[in-house]
Structure formats: C-alpha cells, structure tokens
Amino acid sequence: MEQLCLENQLCFKFYAISRQVTAHYRPLLEELDITYPQYLVMLVLWKERSITVKELGQRLYLDSGTLTPLLKRLEQKTFLVRRRDPADERSVIITLSANGKKLQQKAKKIPATVGKCLSLNELEYKQLKAQLDVMLQHLDVETE
C-alpha cells in the first residue's frame, strides 16, 4: 500500500466524513439558530444540566479559547447561564436555561434525521460507534 496517497489516509476519510455528516446537520441546526459546535455543547447540557467549563472542554476535546466564544453566543441566545463557582472563583459553571430545555424538544428529531444519511442498521451503528470509541480513547491516551 502506498502510504503517501490521499485515498490511503484514514485521517482524510475521517475529515471527509466529518464534513459530509456536518453538512447534513446544517439545515436542521439553522432552524434552531445554532451551529454544529453549539449543538455539541447543548447535547452535553441536555444530559448533564450543569457542568464546569473545564469538564465541558474535556468532554468535547476543546480548549477554553475555542469553548468560551461558543458559550458566550449560547448565553446571548439564552440557552444557558454561565456563573462563577462560589466554592472556587476560578471555575465557571454552565447551566441549562429554560430556553435551553425548550430547544431540546425542538432538536429531538435531529439524530434520527441525520442517522438516515449514514445507511447503517442498528448493529452496524453500534459496532462502528464502539470502534470509534476505542480509537478516540487510544488517541486521547497518547496525547496525555
């Protein structure tokens, strides 16, 4: 296998798939007036309800310089609230707002709608997800 060939690069396949899948999200997210990275933040908040910026950054593999502008925009749209942790002023806690909870109801159809574009049955989806989880875990360990 020729190593310096675009078609043989896994990183290119991940990049291309990511762009294509994200393109399927775009019109659905435009209806909600949020971007894909903002959607990822909201997915975490819909599950956790409240989380520190540091923990959120770890979950999303984003640094605070990338995360802070996303959070500011979501706060301006009244989907979340940011506040300093009274126990540790250095820490910022992000909490889902009432409007953020309403947004969750509007977003419920998104996973199934986008999932159709992947043409995977449930077993294939679970197997692929498991493989990607393992890959991500290995990559994360190597960068620590």
Secondary structure by P-SEA (a helix, b strand, c coil): cccccccccaaaaaaaaaaaaaaaaaaaaaaacccaaaaaaaaaaaacccccaaaaaaaacccaaaaaaaaaaaaaacccccccccccccbbbbbbcaaaaaaaaaacccaaaaaaaacccaaaaaaaaaaaaaaaaaaaaaac
